[in-house]
Amino acid sequence: MKILLYRTRFCPRCAIARKHLLALIGDQPGLQLEEREVLSSWKDAKKAGIRMIPAIRIGNDILSGMYLTRDDIRRFLQQTGCL
């Protein structure tokens, strides 16, 4: 299953969300993390329904917020069937 992380490399909140996401999916076979740099492809991000970063998209489901905690990300992964 593909997990998309929308972020910018200048965003400290994005770096924290990435760290939590990698820790949660690190040993899960079949999960593929793809990172999208919003500054270089903001039109694609907008088209995908991304309005705020960091944002995690799995299929049509999106989790975004000012600060995504490890528990927020874990619950989202569980709801979407990744964990």
Backbone as XML, in Angstrom:
<?xml version="1.0"?>
<chain id="A" units="angstrom">
  <residue number="1" name="MET">
    <atom name="N" x="0.843" y="-1.170" z="0.000"/>
    <atom name="CA" x="0.000" y="0.000" z="0.000"/>
    <atom name="C" x="0.896" y="1.243" z="0.000"/>
  </residue>
  <residue number="2" name="LYS">
    <atom name="N" x="0.503" y="2.236" z="-0.771"/>
    <atom name="CA" x="1.292" y="3.452" z="-0.881"/>
    <atom name="C" x="0.789" y="4.507" z="0.116"/>
  </residue>
  <residue number="3" name="ILE">
    <atom name="N" x="1.743" y="5.083" z="0.836"/>
    <atom name="CA" x="1.479" y="6.174" z="1.769"/>
    <atom name="C" x="2.189" y="7.401" z="1.227"/>
  </residue>
  <residue number="4" name="LEU">
    <atom name="N" x="1.436" y="8.481" z="1.022"/>
    <atom name="CA" x="2.014" y="9.717" z="0.513"/>
    <atom name="C" x="2.157" y="10.710" z="1.658"/>
  </residue>
  <residue number="5" name="LEU">
    <atom name="N" x="3.359" y="11.264" z="1.801"/>
    <atom name="CA" x="3.614" y="12.300" z="2.797"/>
    <atom name="C" x="3.875" y="13.599" z="2.049"/>
  </residue>
  <residue number="6" name="TYR">
    <atom name="N" x="2.984" y="14.558" z="2.235"/>
    <atom name="CA" x="3.153" y="15.879" z="1.637"/>
    <atom name="C" x="3.842" y="16.760" z="2.665"/>
  </residue>
  <residue number="7" name="ARG">
    <atom name="N" x="4.949" y="17.386" z="2.245"/>
    <atom name="CA" x="5.768" y="18.142" z="3.173"/>
    <atom name="C" x="6.618" y="19.147" z="2.421"/>
  </residue>
  <residue number="8" name="THR">
    <atom name="N" x="7.346" y="19.953" z="3.189"/>
    <atom name="CA" x="8.430" y="20.755" z="2.630"/>
    <atom name="C" x="9.662" y="20.459" z="3.465"/>
  </residue>
  <residue number="9" name="ARG">
    <atom name="N" x="10.801" y="20.622" z="2.880"/>
    <atom name="CA" x="12.022" y="20.321" z="3.621"/>
    <atom name="C" x="12.351" y="21.397" z="4.644"/>
  </residue>
  <residue number="10" name="PHE">
    <atom name="N" x="11.679" y="22.541" z="4.591"/>
    <atom name="CA" x="11.916" y="23.626" z="5.529"/>
    <atom name="C" x="10.981" y="23.604" z="6.730"/>
  </residue>
  <residue number="11" name="CYS">
    <atom name="N" x="10.056" y="22.682" z="6.762"/>
    <atom name="CA" x="9.009" y="22.638" z="7.785"/>
    <atom name="C" x="9.411" y="21.706" z="8.930"/>
  </residue>
  <residue number="12" name="PRO">
    <atom name="N" x="9.643" y="22.245" z="10.134"/>
    <atom name="CA" x="10.004" y="21.368" z="11.257"/>
    <atom name="C" x="8.866" y="20.433" z="11.672"/>
  </residue>
  <residue number="13" name="ARG">
    <atom name="N" x="7.625" y="20.874" z="11.520"/>
    <atom name="CA" x="6.476" y="20.008" z="11.837"/>
    <atom name="C" x="6.420" y="18.814" z="10.894"/>
  </residue>
  <residue number="14" name="CYS">
    <atom name="N" x="6.805" y="19.049" z="9.639"/>
    <atom name="CA" x="6.845" y="17.972" z="8.643"/>
    <atom name="C" x="7.923" y="16.947" z="8.996"/>
  </residue>
  <residue number="15" name="ALA">
    <atom name="N" x="9.052" y="17.428" z="9.468"/>
    <atom name="CA" x="10.146" y="16.526" z="9.849"/>
    <atom name="C" x="9.734" y="15.641" z="11.015"/>
  </residue>
  <residue number="16" name="ILE">
    <atom name="N" x="9.007" y="16.202" z="11.968"/>
    <atom name="CA" x="8.533" y="15.413" z="13.117"/>
    <atom name="C" x="7.516" y="14.368" z="12.657"/>
  </residue>
  <residue number="17" name="ALA">
    <atom name="N" x="6.575" y="14.779" z="11.803"/>
    <atom name="CA" x="5.568" y="13.839" z="11.293"/>
    <atom name="C" x="6.249" y="12.717" z="10.498"/>
  </residue>
  <residue number="18" name="ARG">
    <atom name="N" x="7.261" y="13.060" z="9.713"/>
    <atom name="CA" x="8.000" y="12.059" z="8.939"/>
    <atom name="C" x="8.689" y="11.069" z="9.867"/>
  </residue>
  <residue number="19" name="LYS">
    <atom name="N" x="9.307" y="11.569" z="10.920"/>
    <atom name="CA" x="9.990" y="10.710" z="11.884"/>
    <atom name="C" x="9.002" y="9.731" z="12.530"/>
  </residue>
  <residue number="20" name="HIS">
    <atom name="N" x="7.847" y="10.236" z="12.952"/>
    <atom name="CA" x="6.825" y="9.359" z="13.554"/>
    <atom name="C" x="6.327" y="8.329" z="12.544"/>
  </residue>
  <residue number="21" name="LEU">
    <atom name="N" x="6.073" y="8.768" z="11.325"/>
    <atom name="CA" x="5.561" y="7.872" z="10.289"/>
    <atom name="C" x="6.561" y="6.768" z="9.976"/>
  </residue>
  <residue number="22" name="LEU">
    <atom name="N" x="7.814" y="7.123" z="9.810"/>
    <atom name="CA" x="8.834" y="6.116" z="9.525"/>
    <atom name="C" x="8.971" y="5.114" z="10.667"/>
  </residue>
  <residue number="23" name="ALA">
    <atom name="N" x="8.875" y="5.584" z="11.899"/>
    <atom name="CA" x="8.964" y="4.681" z="13.047"/>
    <atom name="C" x="7.788" y="3.703" z="13.081"/>
  </residue>
  <residue number="24" name="LEU">
    <atom name="N" x="6.612" y="4.171" z="12.700"/>
    <atom name="CA" x="5.421" y="3.322" z="12.746"/>
    <atom name="C" x="5.368" y="2.303" z="11.611"/>
  </residue>
  <residue number="25" name="ILE">
    <atom name="N" x="5.861" y="2.671" z="10.441"/>
    <atom name="CA" x="5.756" y="1.754" z="9.296"/>
    <atom name="C" x="7.063" y="1.037" z="9.003"/>
  </residue>
  <residue number="26" name="GLY">
    <atom name="N" x="8.079" y="1.288" z="9.788"/>
    <atom name="CA" x="9.417" y="0.762" z="9.519"/>
    <atom name="C" x="9.493" y="-0.715" z="9.234"/>
  </residue>
  <residue number="27" name="ASP">
    <atom name="N" x="8.790" y="-1.535" z="9.992"/>
    <atom name="CA" x="8.901" y="-2.985" z="9.818"/>
    <atom name="C" x="7.637" y="-3.608" z="9.223"/>
  </residue>
  <residue number="28" name="GLN">
    <atom name="N" x="6.810" y="-2.799" z="8.587"/>
    <atom name="CA" x="5.569" y="-3.296" z="7.995"/>
    <atom name="C" x="5.794" y="-3.648" z="6.525"/>
  </residue>
  <residue number="29" name="PRO">
    <atom name="N" x="5.765" y="-4.924" z="6.188"/>
    <atom name="CA" x="5.929" y="-5.287" z="4.776"/>
    <atom name="C" x="4.725" y="-4.815" z="3.955"/>
  </residue>
  <residue number="30" name="GLY">
    <atom name="N" x="4.984" y="-4.436" z="2.750"/>
    <atom name="CA" x="3.897" y="-4.033" z="1.865"/>
    <atom name="C" x="3.531" y="-2.568" z="1.935"/>
  </residue>
  <residue number="31" name="LEU">
    <atom name="N" x="4.151" y="-1.807" z="2.826"/>
    <atom name="CA" x="3.879" y="-0.378" z="2.910"/>
    <atom name="C" x="5.014" y="0.380" z="2.248"/>
  </residue>
  <residue number="32" name="GLN">
    <atom name="N" x="4.646" y="1.295" z="1.374"/>
    <atom name="CA" x="5.632" y="2.073" z="0.630"/>
    <atom name="C" x="5.385" y="3.550" z="0.903"/>
  </residue>
  <residue number="33" name="LEU">
    <atom name="N" x="6.398" y="4.233" z="1.428"/>
    <atom name="CA" x="6.298" y="5.668" z="1.700"/>
    <atom name="C" x="6.843" y="6.448" z="0.518"/>
  </residue>
  <residue number="34" name="GLU">
    <atom name="N" x="6.021" y="7.360" z="0.031"/>
    <atom name="CA" x="6.437" y="8.261" z="-1.037"/>
    <atom name="C" x="6.277" y="9.684" z="-0.512"/>
  </residue>
  <residue number="35" name="GLU">
    <atom name="N" x="7.324" y="10.479" z="-0.614"/>
    <atom name="CA" x="7.292" y="11.846" z="-0.117"/>
    <atom name="C" x="7.114" y="12.811" z="-1.279"/>
  </residue>
  <residue number="36" name="ARG">
    <atom name="N" x="6.247" y="13.788" z="-1.069"/>
    <atom name="CA" x="5.986" y="14.805" z="-2.091"/>
    <atom name="C" x="6.382" y="16.172" z="-1.538"/>
  </residue>
  <residue number="37" name="GLU">
    <atom name="N" x="7.258" y="16.848" z="-2.232"/>
    <atom name="CA" x="7.698" y="18.189" z="-1.863"/>
    <atom name="C" x="6.662" y="19.186" z="-2.384"/>
  </residue>
  <residue number="38" name="VAL">
    <atom name="N" x="5.956" y="19.823" z="-1.482"/>
    <atom name="CA" x="4.840" y="20.693" z="-1.851"/>
    <atom name="C" x="5.317" y="21.968" z="-2.557"/>
  </residue>
  <residue number="39" name="LEU">
    <atom name="N" x="6.467" y="22.487" z="-2.186"/>
    <atom name="CA" x="6.938" y="23.724" z="-2.809"/>
    <atom name="C" x="7.201" y="23.565" z="-4.300"/>
  </residue>
  <residue number="40" name="SER">
    <atom name="N" x="7.621" y="22.402" z="-4.715"/>
    <atom name="CA" x="7.913" y="22.207" z="-6.131"/>
    <atom name="C" x="6.718" y="21.675" z="-6.921"/>
  </residue>
  <residue number="41" name="SER">
    <atom name="N" x="5.691" y="21.202" z="-6.234"/>
    <atom name="CA" x="4.515" y="20.680" z="-6.944"/>
    <atom name="C" x="3.229" y="21.028" z="-6.197"/>
  </residue>
  <residue number="42" name="TRP">
    <atom name="N" x="3.075" y="22.312" z="-5.879"/>
    <atom name="CA" x="1.913" y="22.724" z="-5.093"/>
    <atom name="C" x="0.598" y="22.543" z="-5.843"/>
  </residue>
  <residue number="43" name="LYS">
    <atom name="N" x="0.626" y="22.634" z="-7.166"/>
    <atom name="CA" x="-0.609" y="22.419" z="-7.933"/>
    <atom name="C" x="-1.085" y="20.977" z="-7.801"/>
  </residue>
  <residue number="44" name="ASP">
    <atom name="N" x="-0.148" y="20.034" z="-7.845"/>
    <atom name="CA" x="-0.497" y="18.624" z="-7.678"/>
    <atom name="C" x="-1.047" y="18.370" z="-6.273"/>
  </residue>
  <residue number="45" name="ALA">
    <atom name="N" x="-0.429" y="18.993" z="-5.274"/>
    <atom name="CA" x="-0.899" y="18.833" z="-3.902"/>
    <atom name="C" x="-2.310" y="19.391" z="-3.748"/>
  </residue>
  <residue number="46" name="LYS">
    <atom name="N" x="-2.561" y="20.560" z="-4.310"/>
    <atom name="CA" x="-3.895" y="21.164" z="-4.229"/>
    <atom name="C" x="-4.923" y="20.283" z="-4.925"/>
  </residue>
  <residue number="47" name="LYS">
    <atom name="N" x="-4.542" y="19.755" z="-6.074"/>
    <atom name="CA" x="-5.437" y="18.865" z="-6.827"/>
    <atom name="C" x="-5.752" y="17.594" z="-6.034"/>
  </residue>
  <residue number="48" name="ALA">
    <atom name="N" x="-4.791" y="17.142" z="-5.231"/>
    <atom name="CA" x="-4.971" y="15.939" z="-4.414"/>
    <atom name="C" x="-5.771" y="16.212" z="-3.143"/>
  </residue>
  <residue number="49" name="GLY">
    <atom name="N" x="-6.144" y="17.466" z="-2.911"/>
    <atom name="CA" x="-6.948" y="17.797" z="-1.736"/>
    <atom name="C" x="-6.133" y="18.214" z="-0.525"/>
  </residue>
  <residue number="50" name="ILE">
    <atom name="N" x="-4.852" y="18.474" z="-0.719"/>
    <atom name="CA" x="-3.982" y="18.863" z="0.385"/>
    <atom name="C" x="-4.105" y="20.364" z="0.588"/>
  </residue>
  <residue number="51" name="ARG">
    <atom name="N" x="-4.496" y="20.770" z="1.800"/>
    <atom name="CA" x="-4.681" y="22.181" z="2.118"/>
    <atom name="C" x="-3.717" y="22.661" z="3.198"/>
  </residue>
  <residue number="52" name="MET">
    <atom name="N" x="-3.089" y="21.711" z="3.884"/>
    <atom name="CA" x="-2.193" y="22.033" z="4.991"/>
    <atom name="C" x="-1.126" y="20.957" z="5.050"/>
  </residue>
  <residue number="53" name="ILE">
    <atom name="N" x="0.072" y="21.358" z="5.460"/>
    <atom name="CA" x="1.135" y="20.374" z="5.658"/>
    <atom name="C" x="1.577" y="20.414" z="7.104"/>
  </residue>
  <residue number="54" name="PRO">
    <atom name="N" x="2.042" y="19.325" z="7.634"/>
    <atom name="CA" x="2.216" y="18.036" z="6.981"/>
    <atom name="C" x="0.871" y="17.370" z="6.715"/>
  </residue>
  <residue number="55" name="ALA">
    <atom name="N" x="0.855" y="16.545" z="5.691"/>
    <atom name="CA" x="-0.340" y="15.782" z="5.347"/>
    <atom name="C" x="0.071" y="14.383" z="4.910"/>
  </residue>
  <residue number="56" name="ILE">
    <atom name="N" x="-0.717" y="13.418" z="5.340"/>
    <atom name="CA" x="-0.505" y="12.028" z="4.959"/>
    <atom name="C" x="-1.741" y="11.584" z="4.197"/>
  </residue>
  <residue number="57" name="ARG">
    <atom name="N" x="-1.518" y="11.009" z="3.029"/>
    <atom name="CA" x="-2.643" y="10.551" z="2.216"/>
    <atom name="C" x="-2.478" y="9.073" z="1.921"/>
  </residue>
  <residue number="58" name="ILE">
    <atom name="N" x="-3.541" y="8.339" z="2.181"/>
    <atom name="CA" x="-3.614" y="6.917" z="1.861"/>
    <atom name="C" x="-4.916" y="6.723" z="1.102"/>
  </residue>
  <residue number="59" name="GLY">
    <atom name="N" x="-4.820" y="6.417" z="-0.176"/>
    <atom name="CA" x="-6.023" y="6.335" z="-1.002"/>
    <atom name="C" x="-6.683" y="7.698" z="-1.056"/>
  </residue>
  <residue number="60" name="ASN">
    <atom name="N" x="-7.953" y="7.750" z="-0.671"/>
    <atom name="CA" x="-8.681" y="9.023" z="-0.631"/>
    <atom name="C" x="-8.717" y="9.640" z="0.760"/>
  </residue>
  <residue number="61" name="ASP">
    <atom name="N" x="-8.125" y="8.982" z="1.736"/>
    <atom name="CA" x="-8.119" y="9.466" z="3.112"/>
    <atom name="C" x="-6.906" y="10.349" z="3.357"/>
  </residue>
  <residue number="62" name="ILE">
    <atom name="N" x="-7.132" y="11.484" z="4.033"/>
    <atom name="CA" x="-6.073" y="12.447" z="4.302"/>
    <atom name="C" x="-6.069" y="12.796" z="5.783"/>
  </residue>
  <residue number="63" name="LEU">
    <atom name="N" x="-4.880" y="12.809" z="6.350"/>
    <atom name="CA" x="-4.666" y="13.296" z="7.710"/>
    <atom name="C" x="-3.730" y="14.484" z="7.610"/>
  </residue>
  <residue number="64" name="SER">
    <atom name="N" x="-4.157" y="15.631" z="8.122"/>
    <atom name="CA" x="-3.285" y="16.802" z="8.131"/>
    <atom name="C" x="-3.577" y="17.610" z="9.383"/>
  </residue>
  <residue number="65" name="GLY">
    <atom name="N" x="-2.641" y="18.447" z="9.728"/>
    <atom name="CA" x="-2.829" y="19.279" z="10.904"/>
    <atom name="C" x="-1.563" y="20.049" z="11.216"/>
  </residue>
  <residue number="66" name="MET">
    <atom name="N" x="-1.700" y="20.998" z="12.116"/>
    <atom name="CA" x="-0.553" y="21.810" z="12.502"/>
    <atom name="C" x="0.531" y="20.954" z="13.139"/>
  </residue>
  <residue number="67" name="TYR">
    <atom name="N" x="0.124" y="20.033" z="13.984"/>
    <atom name="CA" x="1.085" y="19.160" z="14.651"/>
    <atom name="C" x="0.490" y="17.766" z="14.727"/>
  </residue>
  <residue number="68" name="LEU">
    <atom name="N" x="1.053" y="16.838" z="13.984"/>
    <atom name="CA" x="0.576" y="15.461" z="13.982"/>
    <atom name="C" x="1.395" y="14.662" z="14.988"/>
  </residue>
  <residue number="69" name="THR">
    <atom name="N" x="0.731" y="14.158" z="16.005"/>
    <atom name="CA" x="1.422" y="13.369" z="17.007"/>
    <atom name="C" x="1.573" y="11.930" z="16.520"/>
  </residue>
  <residue number="70" name="ARG">
    <atom name="N" x="2.410" y="11.194" z="17.200"/>
    <atom name="CA" x="2.592" y="9.772" z="16.871"/>
    <atom name="C" x="1.272" y="9.022" z="17.012"/>
  </residue>
  <residue number="71" name="ASP">
    <atom name="N" x="0.495" y="9.351" z="18.046"/>
    <atom name="CA" x="-0.804" y="8.690" z="18.245"/>
    <atom name="C" x="-1.789" y="9.042" z="17.139"/>
  </residue>
  <residue number="72" name="ASP">
    <atom name="N" x="-1.795" y="10.303" z="16.690"/>
    <atom name="CA" x="-2.668" y="10.700" z="15.570"/>
    <atom name="C" x="-2.349" y="9.870" z="14.329"/>
  </residue>
  <residue number="73" name="ILE">
    <atom name="N" x="-1.067" y="9.750" z="14.046"/>
    <atom name="CA" x="-0.640" y="9.010" z="12.860"/>
    <atom name="C" x="-0.949" y="7.525" z="13.009"/>
  </residue>
  <residue number="74" name="ARG">
    <atom name="N" x="-0.713" y="6.962" z="14.187"/>
    <atom name="CA" x="-1.023" y="5.547" z="14.425"/>
    <atom name="C" x="-2.511" y="5.276" z="14.211"/>
  </residue>
  <residue number="75" name="ARG">
    <atom name="N" x="-3.373" y="6.122" z="14.773"/>
    <atom name="CA" x="-4.824" y="5.936" z="14.604"/>
    <atom name="C" x="-5.216" y="6.012" z="13.126"/>
  </residue>
  <residue number="76" name="PHE">
    <atom name="N" x="-4.633" y="6.952" z="12.405"/>
    <atom name="CA" x="-4.936" y="7.088" z="10.982"/>
    <atom name="C" x="-4.499" y="5.845" z="10.209"/>
  </residue>
  <residue number="77" name="LEU">
    <atom name="N" x="-3.313" y="5.354" z="10.513"/>
    <atom name="CA" x="-2.833" y="4.131" z="9.849"/>
    <atom name="C" x="-3.719" y="2.935" z="10.173"/>
  </residue>
  <residue number="78" name="GLN">
    <atom name="N" x="-4.195" y="2.852" z="11.396"/>
    <atom name="CA" x="-5.104" y="1.764" z="11.773"/>
    <atom name="C" x="-6.442" y="1.886" z="11.062"/>
  </residue>
  <residue number="79" name="GLN">
    <atom name="N" x="-6.984" y="3.107" z="10.982"/>
    <atom name="CA" x="-8.274" y="3.343" z="10.318"/>
    <atom name="C" x="-8.227" y="3.006" z="8.831"/>
  </residue>
  <residue number="80" name="THR">
    <atom name="N" x="-7.086" y="3.219" z="8.227"/>
    <atom name="CA" x="-6.958" y="2.961" z="6.789"/>
    <atom name="C" x="-6.474" y="1.544" z="6.487"/>
  </residue>
  <residue number="81" name="GLY">
    <atom name="N" x="-6.268" y="0.748" z="7.528"/>
    <atom name="CA" x="-5.890" y="-0.648" z="7.341"/>
    <atom name="C" x="-4.417" y="-0.904" z="7.111"/>
  </residue>
  <residue number="82" name="CYS">
    <atom name="N" x="-3.580" y="0.081" z="7.399"/>
    <atom name="CA" x="-2.137" y="-0.106" z="7.218"/>
    <atom name="C" x="-1.486" y="-0.795" z="8.389"/>
  </residue>
  <residue number="83" name="LEU">
    <atom name="N" x="-2.050" y="-0.671" z="9.561"/>
    <atom name="CA" x="-1.499" y="-1.320" z="10.759"/>
    <atom name="C" x="-2.500" y="-2.312" z="11.315"/>
  </residue>
</chain>
